[in-house]
Amino acid sequence: MKQYHYSRKTRQLRNSVVELDKTIAESHGTLNDKIKSLIVKIKHLIAELQSHLGILKLKHILGATAVFFGLNVNAQNFDKPVQNPFGITNTYQLAMPTAVDLDGDGDFDLMVGEYYGNYVYFENTGTKSNPQFAGPSKNPFGLVANGGYFGAPTFTDLDNDGDQDMLTGGYYGAQVYYENTGTSLVPSFATPVTNPFGLDSTEEYSIPKFVDIDGDGDQDLMISEYYGNLVYYKNTGTKSSPQFTKSGTNMFGIVIPAQTYVAFPEFADLDDDGDLDLLLGQYDGALAYFENTGTATNPAFANHVINPFDLDSAYYFAAPAFVDIDDDGDLDLLVGEYYGNIQFYKNTQLVSSINRWQLDNIEVSIYPNPAQDFISIDTKFKSNKISILNAQGQLVLQSLDSPQTKIDISALLRGQYYIKLENEDGNVASTSFVKL
């Protein structure tokens, strides 16, 4: 009965679209009452069918009329913010969050820098899809405050030994490196080292962010400084022996908004075009979005837009962090702010680069997980395209040889990834795995 209902509604949608096209042609572009009535009818049908058909199939049916309904595969939409959800607690002054799986259990934990240079750790004791954070732990795993203010952490496996290392900035502009000498399951951080790997200090309030901005497979650095400028350090070393070369300020066409002080950079593929866009949190709490109109290997950023995607300004010192915190296949947003609170913006977009299409009784399982060299896929979902994306939503591996069930991931960097399966109708199923 349910399938018959959808089939009937789909036929109604197709017929209504044909009628709308014909009426528009006959009206010579005039928006008359019949066109308005058809648009209302089609909107109701879209609302009923969008979860069943998927956005790509809907756009195919609608054709040129899709413009009337604002359907955009790349559109992001965020709910109104929720303060300190999932058991997160206030850090009292400043909160600079980053999501990282430090204990190797497959879900995202939080490490939050705060004003006095301390690091507050929230372990996720829930699950990937239902997070719940334990009480705060200050400077765990042998971490020590960075000796100044503004501990803004960013993580990557910098020495390619299978665990997550940490780099932070601070009030005096130095870059402070904490090597993880433990394991991917039991972290332990060594005594901090200042400005290693060719790095140097910026002009106060340095806020670093690891990002593969040029798509060459290693992690570069974007470091914000006091006046909000972004200093680019290209990684010219290797996976296990990084070396950073200062390559310029506000490169790739980035134009920082006037009177910007203390900006917080975050990168993610927000428009599903395969490259990384920039979201810059600002001193006044606003979020400036810079669309990457270039490519994954040759970035170029458009002029900024303030608070897009229904986002709101935070209360000073907006520190954004993208993460699929609820494991529903899209990138949610955490924003730390001045008084130590973290605002959670749930992503409610219809489709994203890592969207999961929920099918009745259909699951996607990956094994082994975590994995080193190969993963195998177990699912009833019949796909014609398989893609692997990193935690920022950036495409890193694509296979069109479906139904392929075993994939070589040996060339990927260690970390968390999403695998996306897509069928001919544009429906998508996805899940995540960890590369060791």
KEMARLUM-70301 format. One record per residue (C-alpha): x negated, y, z; residue number from 1. Coordinates in Angstrom, 3 decimals. Layout:
// residues N
[[X,Y,Z],NUM]
...
//
This chain:
// residues 436
[[0.000,0.000,0.000],1]
[[-2.813,2.374,0.882],2]
[[-4.623,1.772,-2.415],3]
[[-1.359,2.236,-4.341],4]
[[-0.825,5.548,-2.542],5]
[[-4.243,6.799,-3.616],6]
[[-3.780,5.580,-7.179],7]
[[-0.433,7.379,-7.435],8]
[[-1.865,10.580,-5.986],9]
[[-4.848,10.381,-8.338],10]
[[-2.494,10.135,-11.336],11]
[[-0.558,13.119,-9.999],12]
[[-3.804,15.061,-9.713],13]
[[-4.871,14.225,-13.266],14]
[[-1.450,15.195,-14.671],15]
[[-1.375,18.429,-12.667],16]
[[-4.837,19.392,-13.914],17]
[[-3.777,18.793,-17.538],18]
[[-0.692,20.926,-16.938],19]
[[-2.781,23.657,-15.295],20]
[[-5.208,23.707,-18.225],21]
[[-2.325,23.987,-20.695],22]
[[-0.569,26.711,-18.690],23]
[[-3.764,28.750,-18.391],24]
[[-4.300,28.527,-22.164],25]
[[-0.723,29.604,-22.879],26]
[[-0.903,32.492,-20.439],27]
[[-4.023,33.935,-22.133],28]
[[-5.741,34.360,-18.773],29]
[[-2.823,35.928,-16.897],30]
[[-2.355,34.513,-13.389],31]
[[1.412,33.842,-13.390],32]
[[3.682,32.170,-10.824],33]
[[3.497,28.753,-12.494],34]
[[-0.309,28.771,-12.328],35]
[[-0.165,29.779,-8.649],36]
[[2.282,26.966,-7.926],37]
[[0.106,24.393,-9.698],38]
[[-2.977,25.570,-7.795],39]
[[-1.152,25.089,-4.484],40]
[[-0.029,21.595,-5.526],41]
[[-3.522,20.595,-6.633],42]
[[-5.032,21.900,-3.390],43]
[[-2.738,19.595,-1.409],44]
[[-3.705,16.636,-3.588],45]
[[-7.408,17.442,-3.169],46]
[[-6.983,17.483,0.614],47]
[[-5.412,14.008,0.493],48]
[[-7.909,12.513,-1.934],49]
[[-11.287,14.039,-1.071],50]
[[-12.322,11.354,1.434],51]
[[-11.155,8.570,-0.905],52]
[[-12.550,9.775,-4.229],53]
[[-15.601,11.756,-3.159],54]
[[-16.447,15.266,-4.270],55]
[[-18.202,14.283,-7.508],56]
[[-15.218,12.267,-8.762],57]
[[-12.899,15.148,-7.816],58]
[[-15.021,17.609,-9.767],59]
[[-14.969,15.263,-12.768],60]
[[-11.159,15.140,-12.691],61]
[[-10.803,18.895,-12.191],62]
[[-13.252,19.862,-14.902],63]
[[-13.293,23.590,-15.576],64]
[[-10.416,24.180,-13.143],65]
[[-12.742,23.290,-10.205],66]
[[-13.609,26.973,-9.993],67]
[[-10.095,27.689,-8.680],68]
[[-10.671,25.418,-5.679],69]
[[-14.150,26.435,-4.594],70]
[[-15.486,22.912,-5.005],71]
[[-19.261,22.942,-4.818],72]
[[-21.314,19.821,-4.236],73]
[[-24.064,21.921,-2.697],74]
[[-21.943,23.981,-0.300],75]
[[-22.744,23.828,3.401],76]
[[-20.161,24.472,6.069],77]
[[-20.818,24.625,9.788],78]
[[-18.346,24.550,12.656],79]
[[-18.332,27.278,15.260],80]
[[-21.218,26.739,17.687],81]
[[-20.964,24.631,20.827],82]
[[-23.333,25.612,23.628],83]
[[-25.616,22.971,25.179],84]
[[-23.746,19.842,23.982],85]
[[-24.675,16.180,24.529],86]
[[-25.988,16.836,28.036],87]
[[-28.551,19.474,26.997],88]
[[-29.276,21.952,29.784],89]
[[-30.469,25.542,29.852],90]
[[-34.246,26.223,29.880],91]
[[-33.632,29.614,31.581],92]
[[-35.679,31.817,29.247],93]
[[-36.087,31.199,25.542],94]
[[-35.418,27.872,23.882],95]
[[-37.396,26.836,20.804],96]
[[-36.164,23.329,19.932],97]
[[-37.489,20.731,17.576],98]
[[-36.069,17.243,16.987],99]
[[-38.488,14.327,17.008],100]
[[-38.314,10.590,17.768],101]
[[-41.092,10.424,20.358],102]
[[-40.211,7.052,21.852],103]
[[-39.718,5.180,18.592],104]
[[-36.173,4.004,19.322],105]
[[-34.692,5.322,16.072],106]
[[-32.823,8.353,17.402],107]
[[-33.847,11.984,17.727],108]
[[-35.108,13.354,21.020],109]
[[-35.656,17.062,21.672],110]
[[-38.802,18.940,22.637],111]
[[-38.035,22.536,23.562],112]
[[-40.656,25.244,23.978],113]
[[-39.876,27.988,26.462],114]
[[-41.078,31.455,27.389],115]
[[-43.867,30.531,29.839],116]
[[-45.517,28.117,27.436],117]
[[-44.048,24.958,28.949],118]
[[-42.482,22.111,26.972],119]
[[-39.148,20.681,28.084],120]
[[-38.349,17.173,26.865],121]
[[-34.829,15.785,26.513],122]
[[-34.802,12.049,25.816],123]
[[-31.865,10.792,23.788],124]
[[-30.509,7.944,25.901],125]
[[-27.451,7.588,23.693],126]
[[-27.435,6.333,20.125],127]
[[-28.098,7.706,16.644],128]
[[-24.420,8.470,16.106],129]
[[-23.471,9.327,19.693],130]
[[-26.353,11.277,21.232],131]
[[-26.634,11.868,24.946],132]
[[-29.640,13.574,26.439],133]
[[-31.185,12.787,29.815],134]
[[-32.120,15.521,32.238],135]
[[-35.019,17.800,31.294],136]
[[-38.608,16.723,31.866],137]
[[-41.163,19.530,31.924],138]
[[-44.549,18.918,30.262],139]
[[-44.248,15.100,30.017],140]
[[-46.690,12.640,28.414],141]
[[-49.740,14.551,29.658],142]
[[-48.729,17.822,28.006],143]
[[-49.926,21.027,29.610],144]
[[-48.637,24.557,29.068],145]
[[-50.561,26.295,26.317],146]
[[-52.012,28.922,28.638],147]
[[-49.878,31.768,27.371],148]
[[-46.284,32.415,26.430],149]
[[-44.022,31.250,23.630],150]
[[-44.715,27.549,23.285],151]
[[-43.081,26.821,19.907],152]
[[-43.655,23.111,19.064],153]
[[-43.695,21.423,15.668],154]
[[-44.469,17.733,15.059],155]
[[-45.951,15.495,12.397],156]
[[-48.278,12.499,12.207],157]
[[-51.258,14.702,11.441],158]
[[-53.968,12.033,11.710],159]
[[-51.959,9.203,10.094],160]
[[-52.252,6.879,13.097],161]
[[-48.543,6.112,13.432],162]
[[-47.446,8.546,16.131],163]
[[-46.237,12.128,16.304],164]
[[-48.799,14.850,17.076],165]
[[-47.807,18.335,18.220],166]
[[-48.882,21.819,17.224],167]
[[-47.662,24.956,18.948],168]
[[-48.137,28.671,18.636],169]
[[-47.982,31.267,21.339],170]
[[-48.002,34.867,22.453],171]
[[-51.674,35.468,21.575],172]
[[-51.400,34.066,18.051],173]
[[-53.516,30.924,18.481],174]
[[-52.514,27.536,17.091],175]
[[-52.763,24.870,19.816],176]
[[-53.076,21.203,18.803],177]
[[-52.066,18.280,21.019],178]
[[-53.199,14.961,19.543],179]
[[-50.991,12.015,20.429],180]
[[-53.452,9.401,21.657],181]
[[-50.679,7.041,22.711],182]
[[-48.410,5.109,20.376],183]
[[-45.186,5.621,18.433],184]
[[-43.343,4.051,21.401],185]
[[-45.311,5.461,24.356],186]
[[-46.686,8.938,23.592],187]
[[-49.640,10.435,25.438],188]
[[-51.108,13.797,24.520],189]
[[-54.782,14.709,24.755],190]
[[-56.241,17.939,26.088],191]
[[-55.168,20.742,23.739],192]
[[-57.547,22.114,21.116],193]
[[-57.248,25.679,19.837],194]
[[-57.286,26.448,16.095],195]
[[-58.558,23.098,14.724],196]
[[-58.647,21.951,11.081],197]
[[-59.579,25.398,9.730],198]
[[-56.677,27.222,11.369],199]
[[-57.089,30.637,12.938],200]
[[-55.059,33.006,15.091],201]
[[-52.348,35.231,13.670],202]
[[-51.220,38.618,14.925],203]
[[-49.459,37.693,18.179],204]
[[-46.407,35.456,18.612],205]
[[-47.455,32.688,16.243],206]
[[-44.669,30.215,15.484],207]
[[-45.861,27.323,13.270],208]
[[-43.784,24.930,11.215],209]
[[-45.057,21.819,9.421],210]
[[-43.559,21.537,5.932],211]
[[-44.576,19.930,2.643],212]
[[-43.737,23.090,0.742],213]
[[-45.643,22.125,-2.430],214]
[[-44.388,18.548,-2.615],215]
[[-47.839,16.945,-2.738],216]
[[-47.169,14.448,0.049],217]
[[-49.010,16.090,2.943],218]
[[-47.845,18.563,5.563],219]
[[-48.729,22.218,5.039],220]
[[-48.110,24.956,7.602],221]
[[-45.994,28.087,7.574],222]
[[-46.819,30.287,10.555],223]
[[-44.702,33.261,11.518],224]
[[-46.442,36.176,13.240],225]
[[-45.344,39.216,15.222],226]
[[-43.813,41.245,12.398],227]
[[-42.001,38.207,11.002],228]
[[-44.420,37.637,8.139],229]
[[-45.085,34.045,7.096],230]
[[-48.717,33.002,6.720],231]
[[-49.160,29.976,4.462],232]
[[-51.865,27.406,5.198],233]
[[-52.179,24.784,2.468],234]
[[-53.300,21.345,3.570],235]
[[-56.337,20.639,1.397],236]
[[-57.446,17.604,3.399],237]
[[-56.150,14.047,3.440],238]
[[-53.401,12.146,5.264],239]
[[-55.769,11.127,8.054],240]
[[-58.143,14.101,8.019],241]
[[-56.213,17.362,7.555],242]
[[-57.853,20.633,6.595],243]
[[-55.881,23.847,6.299],244]
[[-56.788,26.694,3.985],245]
[[-55.235,30.097,4.524],246]
[[-53.622,30.848,1.182],247]
[[-51.627,34.044,1.652],248]
[[-48.817,35.877,3.412],249]
[[-45.174,35.858,2.285],250]
[[-45.987,33.763,-0.750],251]
[[-43.562,32.238,-3.265],252]
[[-41.577,35.464,-3.503],253]
[[-40.563,35.571,0.161],254]
[[-39.454,39.077,1.156],255]
[[-39.026,39.433,4.906],256]
[[-36.041,41.557,6.035],257]
[[-36.972,45.058,7.202],258]
[[-37.694,45.561,10.909],259]
[[-38.138,41.856,11.548],260]
[[-39.927,40.936,14.749],261]
[[-40.717,37.446,16.023],262]
[[-39.172,35.195,13.370],263]
[[-38.664,31.438,13.570],264]
[[-39.002,29.504,10.251],265]
[[-37.161,26.266,9.490],266]
[[-37.006,24.358,6.200],267]
[[-34.435,21.977,4.698],268]
[[-32.869,21.175,1.332],269]
[[-29.593,23.010,1.878],270]
[[-28.347,23.119,-1.707],271]
[[-29.127,19.518,-2.697],272]
[[-31.443,20.447,-5.555],273]
[[-34.518,18.538,-4.377],274]
[[-36.563,21.406,-2.976],275]
[[-36.855,22.986,0.468],276]
[[-34.996,26.170,1.328],277]
[[-35.892,28.481,4.216],278]
[[-33.800,29.539,7.189],279]
[[-35.489,32.264,9.228],280]
[[-34.253,32.933,12.742],281]
[[-34.759,36.537,13.792],282]
[[-35.326,38.621,16.903],283]
[[-31.805,40.087,16.744],284]
[[-30.250,36.609,16.613],285]
[[-29.373,36.648,12.902],286]
[[-30.213,33.766,10.554],287]
[[-31.677,34.767,7.185],288]
[[-31.326,32.200,4.377],289]
[[-33.784,32.132,1.469],290]
[[-32.711,29.806,-1.342],291]
[[-35.564,28.055,-3.115],292]
[[-34.852,28.726,-6.778],293]
[[-38.081,27.091,-7.868],294]
[[-38.910,23.411,-7.630],295]
[[-40.193,20.944,-5.065],296]
[[-43.765,21.461,-6.292],297]
[[-43.563,25.110,-7.319],298]
[[-41.356,26.959,-4.817],299]
[[-39.870,30.403,-5.410],300]
[[-37.516,32.015,-2.919],301]
[[-34.587,34.301,-3.713],302]
[[-33.635,37.365,-1.676],303]
[[-32.322,36.502,1.751],304]
[[-28.674,36.230,2.800],305]
[[-27.743,36.862,6.423],306]
[[-25.672,34.225,8.284],307]
[[-24.456,32.138,5.322],308]
[[-22.393,28.931,5.527],309]
[[-20.135,30.400,8.279],310]
[[-23.070,30.662,10.682],311]
[[-23.031,33.204,13.523],312]
[[-25.834,35.203,15.080],313]
[[-27.319,33.882,18.309],314]
[[-28.019,36.060,21.320],315]
[[-31.535,37.270,20.393],316]
[[-34.528,35.149,19.397],317]
[[-32.695,32.692,17.142],318]
[[-34.857,29.555,16.836],319]
[[-33.253,27.133,14.319],320]
[[-33.905,23.393,13.953],321]
[[-32.179,21.174,11.380],322]
[[-31.469,17.580,12.357],323]
[[-28.828,14.963,11.619],324]
[[-28.124,14.702,15.319],325]
[[-24.911,12.659,14.972],326]
[[-26.140,10.362,12.164],327]
[[-23.225,11.207,9.869],328]
[[-25.437,11.857,6.853],329]
[[-25.740,15.638,6.833],330]
[[-28.065,18.143,8.469],331]
[[-26.656,19.779,11.573],332]
[[-28.220,22.865,13.109],333]
[[-29.528,23.573,16.599],334]
[[-30.342,27.188,17.444],335]
[[-32.193,28.110,20.606],336]
[[-31.795,31.620,21.977],337]
[[-33.102,34.145,24.479],338]
[[-31.396,32.957,27.672],339]
[[-32.494,29.358,27.161],340]
[[-29.273,27.988,25.695],341]
[[-29.082,25.840,22.568],342]
[[-26.187,26.355,20.173],343]
[[-25.037,23.339,18.141],344]
[[-23.552,23.928,14.683],345]
[[-22.020,20.730,13.330],346]
[[-22.301,20.405,9.567],347]
[[-18.855,19.732,8.133],348]
[[-19.724,19.917,4.441],349]
[[-17.983,17.506,2.095],350]
[[-21.152,16.254,0.441],351]
[[-24.854,16.871,1.051],352]
[[-28.119,15.394,-0.118],353]
[[-27.855,12.709,2.556],354]
[[-24.067,12.389,2.792],355]
[[-22.475,9.113,3.826],356]
[[-19.220,8.163,2.126],357]
[[-17.224,6.200,4.709],358]
[[-15.853,3.042,3.119],359]
[[-13.525,0.572,4.846],360]
[[-15.527,-2.433,6.076],361]
[[-18.629,-1.379,4.114],362]
[[-21.926,-1.013,5.925],363]
[[-25.526,-0.476,4.837],364]
[[-28.176,-2.325,6.822],365]
[[-31.937,-1.913,6.468],366]
[[-34.437,-4.511,7.627],367]
[[-36.983,-4.543,9.035],368]
[[-36.376,-1.229,10.757],369]
[[-38.879,0.220,11.640],370]
[[-40.876,-0.953,8.614],371]
[[-44.399,-0.541,7.260],372]
[[-44.578,-1.533,3.590],373]
[[-41.174,-2.766,2.389],374]
[[-37.527,-2.424,3.338],375]
[[-34.654,-4.643,2.252],376]
[[-31.054,-3.488,1.804],377]
[[-28.056,-5.528,2.902],378]
[[-24.704,-4.106,1.780],379]
[[-21.567,-4.822,-0.233],380]
[[-21.708,-1.308,-1.675],381]
[[-22.354,-1.571,-5.422],382]
[[-24.658,1.284,-6.370],383]
[[-26.393,2.353,-9.550],384]
[[-28.856,4.743,-7.932],385]
[[-30.949,4.516,-4.763],386]
[[-32.718,7.525,-3.260],387]
[[-34.912,7.999,-0.206],388]
[[-35.027,11.390,1.493],389]
[[-37.092,12.712,4.360],390]
[[-35.678,14.204,7.553],391]
[[-35.379,17.613,5.850],392]
[[-33.204,16.195,3.071],393]
[[-35.988,16.324,0.483],394]
[[-36.096,13.564,-2.167],395]
[[-39.303,11.528,-1.804],396]
[[-38.519,8.310,-3.668],397]
[[-35.909,7.350,-6.225],398]
[[-35.098,4.024,-7.838],399]
[[-32.636,3.629,-10.707],400]
[[-33.258,-0.123,-10.874],401]
[[-30.177,-0.994,-8.844],402]
[[-28.993,-3.417,-7.547],403]
[[-32.549,-3.447,-6.188],404]
[[-32.625,-4.852,-2.658],405]
[[-36.331,-4.586,-1.763],406]
[[-38.165,-1.256,-1.928],407]
[[-41.845,-0.469,-1.539],408]
[[-42.253,2.352,1.039],409]
[[-45.991,1.907,1.637],410]
[[-46.824,5.299,0.093],411]
[[-44.500,7.245,2.404],412]
[[-45.805,9.166,5.394],413]
[[-44.822,7.830,8.791],414]
[[-41.561,9.192,10.108],415]
[[-37.785,8.995,9.797],416]
[[-36.074,8.734,6.394],417]
[[-32.607,8.375,4.892],418]
[[-31.699,5.939,2.155],419]
[[-28.812,6.966,-0.086],420]
[[-26.907,4.635,-2.389],421]
[[-24.660,6.142,-5.066],422]
[[-22.191,4.435,-7.407],423]
[[-20.878,5.434,-10.829],424]
[[-17.964,7.380,-9.312],425]
[[-20.304,9.581,-7.296],426]
[[-19.461,7.953,-3.962],427]
[[-22.363,7.681,-1.558],428]
[[-23.310,5.389,1.313],429]
[[-26.350,6.028,3.459],430]
[[-28.232,5.122,6.587],431]
[[-31.615,5.870,8.128],432]
[[-34.829,3.963,8.794],433]
[[-38.238,4.579,10.356],434]
[[-41.497,4.214,8.416],435]
[[-44.399,3.078,10.625],436]
//
